[in-house]
Amino acid sequence: MEGVDENEDGMFVLPSGVETEAPGLSGVPEEDINCRCRVGYRIDGLEPELRRARNPVTGKTEVITYQTYRDYFGQFGEEGRKQYVARITED
């Protein structure tokens, strides 16, 4: 759902066709469980320049240049993905 804007009714339309007011609020378990979507805001048409993100290799939160989740996570490659998955599943 990255980069998806709300429709004229203020709703987000998920790939399945379900409409929701915000991420994780559709009431459909298949859509809400493990949803990592978030709402971002544009003010006067301006996109954000910075954001906080957890580094999948170090586990520390960093302030980074705004980019899509796919771009951010992709820079760590397969090894970063494995380390991240190992970290979140060990709890």
C-alpha positions as CSV (number, residue, x, y, z in Angstrom):
1,M,0.0,0.0,0.0
2,E,3.0,2.3,0.0
3,G,2.3,5.6,-1.7
4,V,-1.5,5.1,-1.8
5,D,-3.6,8.1,-1.2
6,E,-7.1,8.1,0.4
7,N,-10.0,8.2,-2.0
8,E,-12.5,11.1,-2.3
9,D,-14.4,9.7,0.7
10,G,-11.3,9.7,2.9
11,M,-10.9,6.0,2.8
12,F,-8.0,3.8,1.8
13,V,-8.9,0.9,-0.6
14,L,-6.8,-2.2,0.1
15,P,-5.7,-4.5,-2.8
16,S,-8.5,-6.9,-1.8
17,G,-11.1,-4.1,-2.3
18,V,-11.8,-3.6,1.4
19,E,-12.1,0.1,2.4
20,T,-10.6,1.3,5.7
21,E,-10.0,4.7,7.5
22,A,-6.4,3.8,8.4
23,P,-3.9,1.0,8.5
24,G,-4.9,-1.9,10.7
25,L,-8.5,-0.8,11.1
26,S,-10.2,-2.7,8.3
27,G,-11.7,-5.3,10.6
28,V,-10.5,-8.0,8.2
29,P,-7.8,-10.2,10.0
30,E,-6.1,-11.1,6.7
31,E,-5.6,-7.4,6.1
32,D,-4.8,-6.2,9.6
33,I,-2.6,-8.9,11.1
34,N,1.1,-8.0,10.5
35,C,0.2,-4.8,8.6
36,R,3.2,-2.5,8.6
37,C,1.4,0.3,6.8
38,R,1.4,3.8,8.3
39,V,-0.2,7.1,7.5
40,G,2.0,9.9,6.4
41,Y,1.0,13.5,5.9
42,R,1.7,16.1,3.2
43,I,1.4,19.7,4.3
44,D,0.8,22.2,1.5
45,G,1.8,19.4,-0.9
46,L,5.3,19.0,0.7
47,E,6.6,15.5,1.3
48,P,8.5,14.7,4.5
49,E,12.3,14.9,4.3
50,L,13.3,12.9,7.3
51,R,12.0,9.9,9.3
52,R,12.9,7.5,12.0
53,A,13.7,3.9,11.2
54,R,15.1,0.9,13.0
55,N,18.3,-0.3,11.4
56,P,17.8,-4.0,10.7
57,V,21.5,-4.8,11.2
58,T,22.2,-2.9,14.5
59,G,18.6,-2.8,15.9
60,K,19.1,0.9,16.8
61,T,16.7,3.7,15.8
62,E,18.1,6.2,13.4
63,V,17.0,9.4,11.8
64,I,17.3,8.9,8.0
65,T,16.4,10.7,4.8
66,Y,12.8,9.9,3.9
67,Q,12.5,7.0,1.5
68,T,10.0,4.2,0.9
69,Y,10.2,1.1,3.2
70,R,11.2,-1.0,0.2
71,D,14.1,1.3,-0.7
72,Y,15.2,1.5,3.0
73,F,15.1,-2.2,3.7
74,G,16.5,-3.1,0.3
75,Q,19.8,-1.3,1.0
76,F,20.6,-4.0,3.6
77,G,20.3,-6.9,1.2
78,E,19.4,-10.4,2.1
79,E,21.8,-10.6,5.1
80,G,20.1,-7.6,6.7
81,R,16.7,-9.2,6.1
82,K,17.9,-12.4,7.8
83,Q,19.3,-10.5,10.8
84,Y,16.1,-8.6,11.1
85,V,13.9,-11.7,11.0
86,A,16.1,-13.5,13.5
87,R,15.9,-10.5,15.9
88,I,12.1,-10.2,15.8
89,T,11.5,-13.9,16.1
90,E,13.8,-14.5,19.1
91,D,11.4,-12.9,21.6
